[in-house]
Amino acid sequence: MKPGRTLLELGASHCSDAQILAILIGSGGRGYSALDSASALLEKYGTLSGLMNRSLDEVAQIRGIKGVRALRLAAAYELCQRLLKEVSRDT
């Protein structure tokens, strides 16, 4: 099942880290999918936090992750950081 369909039909909690990343990446290219790129990111950096502590240039070295896709991942990380700060202020 494609990552977007999994999220739509089963909910985000049923998606793997690679599937969530693939949704952010959006699409693949000739011969590889967004899920392939997402899996390559996790294979190289081990965890989401390992990935998110990398520079845009470093992340963009992964097949299928260039410019806008690297920016999307950086924006998602920043959004998570801001949400965590907001939640910690509210508790």
C-alpha positions in Angstrom: 0.0 0.0 0.0 1.3 3.5 -0.9 2.2 5.7 2.1 -0.5 8.3 1.4 -3.1 5.6 1.1 -2.0 4.0 4.4 -2.3 7.4 6.1 -5.8 8.0 4.6 -7.2 4.6 5.3 -5.5 3.6 8.6 -4.3 6.9 10.1 -0.8 8.4 10.6 -0.1 6.2 13.6 -0.1 3.1 11.3 2.6 4.6 9.0 6.2 3.7 9.5 8.8 6.5 9.8 9.8 5.8 6.1 6.2 6.2 5.0 5.8 9.5 6.8 9.1 10.7 5.2 7.9 9.5 1.8 4.8 11.6 2.1 6.9 14.7 2.9 9.3 13.9 0.0 6.3 13.6 -2.3 7.5 11.6 -5.3 10.3 9.6 -6.6 12.0 9.6 -10.0 12.8 7.3 -12.8 13.4 3.9 -11.2 12.9 4.8 -7.5 10.0 5.9 -5.3 9.7 8.5 -2.6 9.6 5.5 -0.2 13.0 4.3 -1.6 14.5 7.7 -0.9 12.9 7.8 2.6 14.3 4.3 3.3 17.7 5.4 2.1 17.7 8.4 4.5 16.8 6.2 7.4 19.4 3.6 6.4 22.1 6.2 6.3 21.2 8.2 9.4 19.6 5.5 11.5 16.7 7.4 13.1 14.6 10.5 12.5 16.6 12.5 15.0 19.8 11.3 13.3 18.4 12.6 10.0 17.1 15.9 11.3 20.5 16.9 12.7 22.1 16.9 9.2 22.7 19.9 7.0 20.6 20.5 3.9 23.6 19.8 1.7 24.2 16.5 3.4 20.6 15.3 3.1 20.5 16.4 -0.5 23.2 13.8 -1.3 20.6 11.0 -1.0 19.1 10.0 -4.4 15.8 11.8 -4.9 16.4 14.4 -2.2 17.4 17.7 -3.8 16.5 21.3 -3.1 12.8 21.5 -2.3 12.6 18.0 -0.8 15.5 18.7 1.5 13.8 22.0 2.5 10.5 20.2 3.2 12.3 17.9 5.6 14.1 20.8 7.3 10.7 22.6 7.6 9.0 19.5 9.1 11.8 19.2 11.6 11.5 22.9 12.6 7.8 22.5 12.9 8.3 19.6 15.3 10.8 21.6 17.3 8.4 24.5 17.7 5.5 22.2 18.6 7.6 20.5 21.3 8.5 24.0 22.8 4.9 25.0 22.7 3.8 21.8 24.5 6.5 22.2 27.1 5.4 25.8 27.8 1.8 24.7 28.2 2.5 21.9 30.8 
